[in-house]
Amino acid sequence: MKSAVLITIPLLLWGTILFAAEKYGDAILEEGAMTILREGETLNFDTAGESIEVFEQDLLRLRAKSRVILNSREKATLALGSNAVFQVKPWEQKGESGFLRALFGRFRAAVTDLVGGEEFNVKTATATIGIKGTEYIATITSQGNAMLVVTENSVAFQGLVGPPQLVGENLVSVVVGANPATPPAPVPPAVLEALSGDNLDSPPPNAPGAADLPGEEGLINAGIVSEEQLEQGKEDEPDFDVEEDDEGDIGVETPDIDDIDLEEAKENLFRGDVRIDFQQ
C-alpha cells in the first residue's frame, strides 16, 4: 500500500505551533553547486567541502560539473553526479518502503553495517532498488527509464510490473517505461566504458542525450533491451504531475526557480507548480 508520512516535531514559537521535517542526512558538496527546494524556499550552495543538512521533503538538484556525497540516516553513502535530481519523501510500493526518490541523473550507492531487517531502498519513476548491504551504480534518464549496474554483492531491482530481479556483481538490469526489469546480464563493454572512471555526470535533463542510457548501443547489441523498447521509452513522458490519490499521498508542489535556467521542454520536472510523484 502506498502512503506518505511526514514525521514532524511540534515547536511552540510566538504562540504558533510550527512543524519541522525530520533530518534525513548530511550532504557534502565536493565540487560545483547544489540547489535545495525546502518549504517554498530556494537554497543555493557553492562552497566546496560544505556540509549541508538534508531534511525530509527536500528536493535536491545538482548543477553542471558538480558532485555531492549524501550520508543518509539509513547507513547509506551516495555519490550524486552532475545535474542529478533527488527528492527525500517517504514512499511505499509492493511491500517495499524508503525515503529517497531519484528523479534524474546518475548515482553510486554504498551501504554497510545494516543489521537485522534493515534495508536501504530507492524509488524511481519506473522502478525500485532495494539492498541490505552492497554497492551499485544507477542511472535515471529524463524519461524515467532506469539502469542498474551492481559492483558488489547483489541488489533487488523491480519495475512497476513483473517480478523483482536479483542483480549480482558485475551484472546489469534495465527498466524501460512500464516494462518489467530485464533479467540480469553481464555488463556490456560499452556500458563499462560510459561509466569508466566513476563517471556519474549526466547532461542537463533538457539536453540531447538526457533520454539515453549510458552505452545503450551495447545494451541493444547484447540483447538486454531492444531498440524498439528504448525508442518507445524515450517517447513516453514520466507522469510526475498527479493529484491526491485515494490513499492521501500528495506530491510536493515546487516553486519557480528562476536561476536554474532549464529549457522549456523539461522544466516541468523542477519548476512551476509541479507535483512530483512516482506512482503510476
C-alpha positions in Angstrom: 0.0 0.0 0.0 1.3 3.4 -0.9 1.4 6.0 1.8 3.3 9.2 2.6 4.1 10.1 6.2 5.7 13.3 7.3 7.3 13.0 10.7 7.0 16.3 12.5 8.2 17.8 15.7 5.9 20.4 17.2 7.6 23.7 18.1 5.9 26.5 20.0 7.1 29.8 18.7 5.4 33.2 19.3 2.2 31.4 20.3 2.1 29.4 17.0 2.7 25.7 16.6 5.2 25.1 13.8 6.2 21.7 12.3 9.8 20.9 11.3 10.6 18.0 9.0 12.9 15.3 10.4 16.5 15.3 9.3 17.4 12.7 6.7 21.2 13.2 6.5 24.1 15.4 5.6 25.3 16.3 2.1 29.0 17.2 1.5 29.5 19.4 -1.6 32.7 18.1 -3.1 32.7 20.4 -6.1 30.3 22.7 -8.1 27.0 23.8 -6.7 23.7 22.4 -5.5 20.2 23.9 -5.1 17.7 22.6 -2.4 14.0 23.4 -2.6 12.7 23.5 1.0 9.2 24.6 2.2 8.9 27.1 -0.7 12.4 28.4 -0.4 15.3 28.0 -2.9 18.6 27.4 -1.1 21.8 27.6 -3.1 25.2 26.1 -2.0 28.5 26.5 -3.8 31.3 26.2 -1.1 33.4 23.1 -1.6 33.6 21.0 1.5 30.5 22.5 2.9 28.3 20.1 5.0 24.6 20.7 4.3 21.8 19.3 6.4 19.1 17.5 4.3 15.6 17.1 5.6 12.5 15.1 4.6 10.6 16.8 1.8 13.8 18.4 0.4 14.3 18.5 -3.4 18.0 18.4 -4.4 19.3 19.5 -7.7 23.0 19.4 -8.6 24.4 21.9 -11.2 26.9 21.1 -14.0 30.4 19.9 -13.0 29.2 19.1 -9.5 29.4 16.2 -7.1 27.8 15.7 -3.7 28.2 12.9 -1.1 25.0 12.3 0.7 25.2 10.4 4.0 21.8 9.2 5.0 20.4 8.1 8.3 19.9 4.7 6.7 23.6 4.0 6.8 24.0 4.6 3.0 26.6 6.8 1.3 25.6 8.1 -2.1 27.7 10.0 -4.6 25.5 12.1 -6.8 26.8 13.3 -10.2 26.3 16.5 -12.2 22.7 17.5 -12.9 21.2 14.8 -10.7 17.9 15.5 -9.0 16.6 13.7 -5.9 13.7 14.1 -3.5 13.5 13.0 0.1 10.0 11.9 0.6 8.6 8.7 2.3 7.2 6.1 -0.1 5.8 2.5 -0.1 5.3 0.2 -3.1 4.8 -3.5 -3.4 5.8 -4.1 0.2 9.0 -2.0 0.0 9.5 1.4 1.5 12.0 4.1 1.8 12.7 7.8 1.8 14.8 8.6 -1.3 13.4 9.2 -4.8 15.7 9.5 -7.8 14.2 11.8 -10.5 17.2 12.2 -12.8 20.9 11.5 -13.2 23.5 9.0 -12.0 24.5 8.0 -8.5 26.6 5.4 -6.8 25.3 3.9 -3.5 27.4 2.1 -0.9 25.6 0.6 2.1 27.3 -1.1 5.0 26.6 -2.1 8.6 22.9 -2.8 8.2 21.6 -5.3 10.8 18.5 -7.5 11.2 15.8 -6.4 8.8 17.3 -3.0 7.9 17.2 -2.1 4.2 18.1 0.9 2.0 15.6 1.4 -0.8 15.4 4.0 -3.6 12.4 4.8 -5.8 12.5 6.0 -9.4 9.6 6.8 -11.7 9.6 3.3 -13.1 11.5 1.0 -10.6 12.5 0.3 -7.0 16.1 -0.6 -5.9 16.4 -2.5 -2.7 19.6 -3.7 -0.9 20.7 -4.9 2.5 24.4 -4.0 2.1 26.3 -3.6 -1.1 27.4 -1.2 -3.9 25.8 -0.2 -7.2 25.6 2.5 -9.8 22.2 3.6 -11.1 21.2 5.9 -14.0 17.8 7.6 -14.4 17.0 9.2 -17.7 14.9 12.3 -18.4 12.1 9.9 -19.3 12.3 8.0 -16.1 14.0 4.9 -17.5 16.4 3.2 -15.2 19.6 1.1 -15.4 21.3 -0.7 -12.5 24.9 -1.9 -12.6 25.9 -3.8 -9.4 29.6 -3.6 -8.4 29.4 -5.6 -5.2 27.1 -8.4 -3.8 23.5 -8.3 -5.1 20.6 -5.8 -5.5 16.9 -6.3 -5.9 15.6 -4.4 -8.9 11.9 -4.2 -9.8 9.8 -2.4 -12.4 6.2 -1.2 -11.9 5.2 -4.6 -13.3 6.8 -8.0 -13.2 8.9 -9.8 -10.5 11.9 -8.4 -8.8 15.3 -9.3 -10.3 18.2 -10.1 -8.1 21.1 -8.5 -9.8 24.5 -9.8 -8.9 28.0 -8.4 -9.0 29.2 -7.2 -12.5 25.7 -7.6 -13.9 23.2 -5.1 -15.3 19.4 -4.8 -15.5 17.2 -2.2 -17.2 13.7 -0.9 -16.7 12.2 0.9 -19.7 8.8 2.5 -19.3 6.1 0.2 -18.0 8.2 -2.9 -18.8 9.5 -5.4 -16.2 13.1 -5.3 -15.1 15.3 -7.2 -17.6 16.9 -10.4 -16.4 20.5 -9.8 -15.0 23.2 -10.0 -17.7 26.9 -9.3 -17.9 27.6 -5.6 -18.2 28.4 -4.8 -21.9 31.8 -3.1 -22.6 30.0 0.0 -24.0 28.3 0.5 -20.6 31.6 -0.1 -18.7 33.2 2.5 -20.9 30.4 5.0 -20.4 30.8 4.6 -16.6 34.6 4.4 -16.6 36.5 6.4 -14.0 33.4 6.5 -11.8 31.7 8.8 -14.3 28.5 9.9 -12.6 27.9 13.0 -14.7 24.7 13.4 -16.8 23.8 16.2 -19.3 21.1 18.7 -18.2 17.7 17.0 -18.4 16.7 19.1 -21.4 19.9 18.4 -23.3 20.4 16.0 -26.2 21.3 12.6 -24.8 19.4 13.1 -21.5 16.9 10.4 -22.5 19.8 7.9 -23.4 21.1 5.2 -21.1 24.9 5.0 -20.8 26.2 2.7 -23.5 22.8 1.9 -24.7 24.0 0.6 -28.1 25.8 -2.1 -26.1 22.6 -3.0 -24.3 20.9 -3.4 -27.7 23.7 -5.5 -29.2 23.8 -7.8 -26.1 20.1 -8.4 -26.4 19.3 -6.9 -23.0 16.8 -4.5 -24.3 15.5 -3.9 -27.9 15.9 -0.8 -29.9 12.1 -0.6 -30.2 11.7 -0.7 -26.4 14.2 2.1 -26.0 12.7 4.3 -28.6 9.2 3.8 -27.1 10.6 4.6 -23.7 12.0 7.8 -25.0 8.7 8.9 -26.3 6.8 8.2 -23.1 6.9 11.1 -20.6 7.1 10.1 -16.9 3.9 11.1 -15.0 5.2 13.4 -12.3 2.0 15.6 -12.3 -0.6 13.8 -10.3 -3.3 14.8 -7.9 -4.0 13.4 -4.4 -4.9 9.8 -4.6 -7.4 7.8 -2.6 -4.7 7.0 0.0 -3.9 10.6 0.7 -0.5 10.8 -1.0 0.0 14.3 -2.4 3.0 15.2 -4.5 5.3 18.0 -3.4 4.5 21.3 -5.1 7.6 23.2 -6.0 8.0 26.9 -6.6 9.5 28.7 -9.6 13.3 28.6 -9.7 14.5 31.4 -11.9 18.2 30.7 -11.6 18.2 27.1 -12.8 18.0 28.0 -16.5 16.1 25.0 -17.6 14.8 24.8 -21.2 11.0 24.7 -21.7 11.0 21.1 -22.9 11.9 19.6 -19.5 11.4 22.4 -16.9 8.2 20.7 -15.7 10.5 18.3 -13.7 11.7 21.1 -11.5 9.7 24.3 -11.5 6.3 26.0 -11.7 3.6 24.3 -9.6 4.8 20.8 -10.3 3.5 18.0 -8.2 6.2 15.4 -8.2 5.2 11.8 -7.6 6.3 8.3 -8.8 3.2 6.1 -8.5 1.8 5.2 -11.9 
